[in-house]
Amino acid sequence: MLEGIMIGLGAAFSIQNILMVVAGCLIGTFIGMLPGLGPMSIIAIMIPVAITLGDPAAALILLAGVYYGAIFGGSTSSILLNAPGVAGTVATSFDGYPMARKGQAGKALTIAAVASFAGGTIGAILLVIFAPVLSSVALRFHSAEYFALMVVGLSAIAAFAGTGQVAKALMMTILGLILATVGEGALFSMPRFTMGLLDLQSGISFITLAMAMFALPEALFLVLNPMRGASGDGASNKITNLRFSREEGKAMIPVIGRQSIQGFFIGVLPGAGATIASFLGYAVERNIAKGDEQAEFGKGSVKGLAAPETANNAACTGSFVPLLTLGIPGSGTTAILLGALIALNVTPGPRLMIDTPEIFWAVIISMFIGNLVLLILNLPLIPYIAKILAIPRNYLIPFILFFTLMGAYIGQNNATELLMLVGLGVMATIFRFADYPLAPLLIGFILGTMLEDNFARSMQLYRGLDFIIERPMTLGLLVIALVLVLLPSYRARRARKRAEGVADGD
C-alpha cells in the first residue's frame, strides 16, 4: 500500500494532473449550482474530451473532479433558492434555506463548504485505508440486504416530520412509493399506471419531482407572500455574518465525524449513493438530538445543515470503492465513469491496484487535492454567491422559474416534463398550505424503485420471505429499521410522561 501511495503521489502531483483536478472541480462546482443538470450529463459530455487526453489517470482525475465538484457545488442552489442542484443536496435545503431566509446565507454557505470539505477529506482517508478490505464486504450485499437497507431508509421518515406530523409523514411516504410505481415494473417489463401515455413509460423523473416539490412552490409562495422574499432580519441586501461561532463549530465536530464515517460506508454499497447517505445522515442526527436542538431541525439548524453535506461528500468518495476494486457502479454517475474507464482501455476490478497502481492511487490522492481546491475556490466566493438573495423579488421569481423549467426539460429532453412539473408543483403547494411535509414523499419516491426491485429479486431467489431468516445481515438491518420506527414514539411518550410528572408536581 505504501509503495502504491508513493506512486500515486508522484502521478497526482504532476502539473497536468493538478490542472485536471482544478478544471474538474471548477466545471463540477458550476454545473452543480445549476438545478437539473447534475454530474451525469456533464460527465457524459466530457468523456470524449477526457479520452483525447491520452493518459487514463489524467482523464479519470478530471471526471472524478467533476463528480465530487458537482456534489460540493450542488448545495448553493439548495441553500439560496430551495432548488437542489443535484439529488444528493435535497436534504441540504431542509435547514440551509431557512438559514438563508433568516439573513444567514453567508454562514450557511460557509458551513456547507466546511462540512463538504471535511466529509470528502475523511472519506478519502477511509478510502486509502479500507478500499481493499471493503471490496470484499460489498460483495456480501445481495438483493435481500439492499431491500433491508431501503427499509431502513424509509423507517427514518419520522426525522422529517414535525411535532404531531408522523401520520402526515407516513401518508406522504406512501404517496411517494405510489409515484415510484409509475412506469415499467421490476418483475415484468410492462408499463403500469401510465394512463396510456408513452412519456410516462419510463416513470416520473426524479429531477422533475424534486423541482416540483421544492423550487416551484417556493416561487409560488414568493408571489403569494411579498414579505417571503426578504430575509428574516431585513439584511437581504447586505451579506454579512460569513463565519459560524465557536459554539456552532463545536456542535458540528461530532456530526461531521459521525456522518463522514456513515456516509462513506453507505457510499461503498453499490446502489446506495450520496442521496440516500444525505437523507439517512439528516435522519440520524435529528433522531439523536435532544430537546431544543431537535426542535430546531427544519428551521435553520447548524447540525441539520452539516449532516447531509458531510454525508453526501463522504458517500461520493466511498462510491469509488466498488467502482475501482470490483468494477461495479454504485450509481448512475459511477456507471458513466465505468464506461469512461472501459473506453480508456482500463479494466476496473481487484487487479487494478496491482496491474496499474499509478491509476488507482493517483485518483485517490487527487481527491485530497480536489477537496482542498474546492474549499479554496468556494470560501472566497461566498460573499458574492450569497448576493443572489439581494436580487429584487420581481427578478428572483422568473430566475427560479427559468432554472426550474430548464432543469426539468434538460433532465428528460421532453416537453411533457414541463406539464408534469406544473401539475406536481401545484399539488406540492397545496400540501404545503395544508402543512404536510414534502421530504417524506421524495424519500418514498427515491427508495421505492430500489425497494421494489430488490424485494422482487429476493422473492424470486428464495421463493418467498425466507430470505429474511436465512440472511443474518438482512434480519439485522430490519431490526435496526424497527428500532428507528419505535424510537421516536418511545421518546415522545417519555417526554409526555415527564411533562405530566412536572404538572402533577406543580
Secondary structure, 3 states (H helix, E strand, C coil): CHHHHHHHHHHHCCHHHHHHHHHHHHHHHHHHHCCCCHHHHHHHHHHHHHHHCCCHHHHHHHHHHHHHHHHHHCHHHHHHHCCCCCHHHCCHHHHHHHHHHCCCHHHHHHHHHHHHHHHHHHHHHHHHHHHHHHHHHHHCCCHHHHHHHHHHHHHHHHHHCCCCCHHHHHHHHHHHHHHHCCEECCCCCCEECCCCCHHHCCCCCHHHHHHHHHHHHHHHHHHHCHHHHCCCCCCCCCCCCCCCCHHHHHHHHHHHHHHHHHHHHHHHCCCCHHHHHHHHHHHHHHHHCCHHHHHHCCCCCHHHHHHHHHHHHHHHHHCHHHHHHHCCCCCHHHHHHHHHHHHCCCCCCCCHHHHCHHHHHHHHHHHHHHHHHHHHHHHHHHHHHHHHHHCCHHHHHHHHHHHHHHHHHHHHCCCHHHHHHHHHHHHHHHHHHCCCCCHHHHHHHHHHHHHHHHHHHHHHHHCCCCHHHHCHHHHHHHHHHHHHHHHHHHHHHHHHHHHHHHHHHC
